[in-house]
Every structure is written in C-alpha cells, then in structure tokens.
Amino acid sequence: MTPALELGARVWSDLIDRDLTIVVPVGAVEQHGPHLPVDTDGRIATDIACRAVESVADGDVLLAPTIAYGASGEHEGFPGTVSIGADVLERLIVEYGRSVCRWAARVVFVNGHGGNALALAAAVALLRYEGRDAAWWPCAFADADAHAGDTETSLLLSMSPGAVRVDAVEAGVTTPVAQLMDGLRSGGVAAVSPNGVLGDPTSADAARGAAMRAAGASALATSLQAWTVRDDGRLA
C-alpha cells in the first residue's frame, strides 16, 4: 500500500482543507474452523478496501486502520472468538463517524463479517440522519457459502496462503443456513457444526480466490468514484 493513501501514515497537517473520503475496513475476531485464522474477516475487508483505494488512486481517498473487532456472538462457543456485541459495535461506528466527519467529507465502512451488518446499517442510518455523509459496503461474493468454507478459504489461499492450515482443511455442515436457523439461534455455530465450518473448504482454489478479490475491489472502487448512497445507507 502506498503510504500516501493510508490515513495512518499521514500527519494532521496533511489533511487540511481537503475533500477527503475515508475508507474503513471492519472485521471480526472469531473462529474460522480448524484451518483459517481468527482474523479472517478483517483480512478480507482490509484487502478489498486496500486494493480499491489503490485502484482509485486519488490522494483524497484514504484507507483507515481496520476496526478489528465486531459482533460475533454466534461463534462464542469456540476459543479465540472475541465479540464486542452489536450494541457496542453500533455505538463505536456512530462515534467513529461523528469524529471523522469533523474533518473528512465522507466515510464508508467496508464490512467483512455478516454478523456486523445490522449494527453497521443502524449506525450509518443515524449518522446520515444527523447530516453526515456516511455509508457502508459489504464484502459479498457471488455464490458464497456461509462460513470458513470454499469462499473464505479460496480468498485466504490467494491473499495469505501461509495463514491457511491446508493439512487441517475439512468439510463442515453443508446444510443451507436457512435450515439451520433454529439451532443457530439457540446455540450458535457450535450447536450445528462441531468444527465451526458452514460449507466445504476442500474444494477451495487460490485462483478462484484471486478472481473474487479482483471483482470485489473493482466493484468497491466503482462505488467510491460514483458515491451513490442507497436509502438503506449502502454504497451502491
């Protein structure tokens, strides 16, 4: 990443009188099966956001340090998960947006964890009600499986192959998530999948992961340049 495009590498006097867009990756610290690291969601959000900001190559679009923690209560049946809960995450995003919009024109939160979505949407709705130009954007991939399966494993094999324990890759529960909801609501992921995987990572492929990363970054870059915010606060 070019330091000139990183908020964390700037000094305050670099940021005076500029029409700044701040891009904030939001991840989670939670179990991702026996083969993926607990910071998988943050890695994905950061990678997509970084590549998009580099693609835009506009000195007024800056990548902020990643918000590492999120709402991961459904994974608390496994060691390594650290959840701050939806209420705290929502408040964090609100206060972040209020603060950053004192000196930046706009802010977008790039979400890497589905469990963060409701908190992000609620926080952005309040920020926009208060007159701040805030938005959220999801790292979503076509035909993705639910958790620690083919999709996320392919992405990590492409971006951080050394972080994937390939000798520990094993299928989890492949039943559609809609059919697992009762168990998920009552006991979290541990109640429906002993190894924490919802999907089958044994078919994961680094080349497919690279293609997903490129498509995601391109989509985000296009959204950043157009800056059209939908009624639900999502960057279109």
Protein Blocks (a to p, Z undefined) as FASTA:
>chain_A
ZZklpmklpcfklmgoiacdddddddddddebjkbcfklmmmmmmmmmmmmmmmnopakb
ccddddfbdcfklmmmpghiacebjklmmmmmmmmmmmmmmmpmbdcdddfbfklmmmmm
mmmmmmmmnopacdddddddehiafboplmlmmmmmmmmmmlpcfklgccddfbdfklmm
mmmmmnojmlmomnopacjfklgcfklmmmmmmmmmmmmmmmmmnopacfkopaZZ
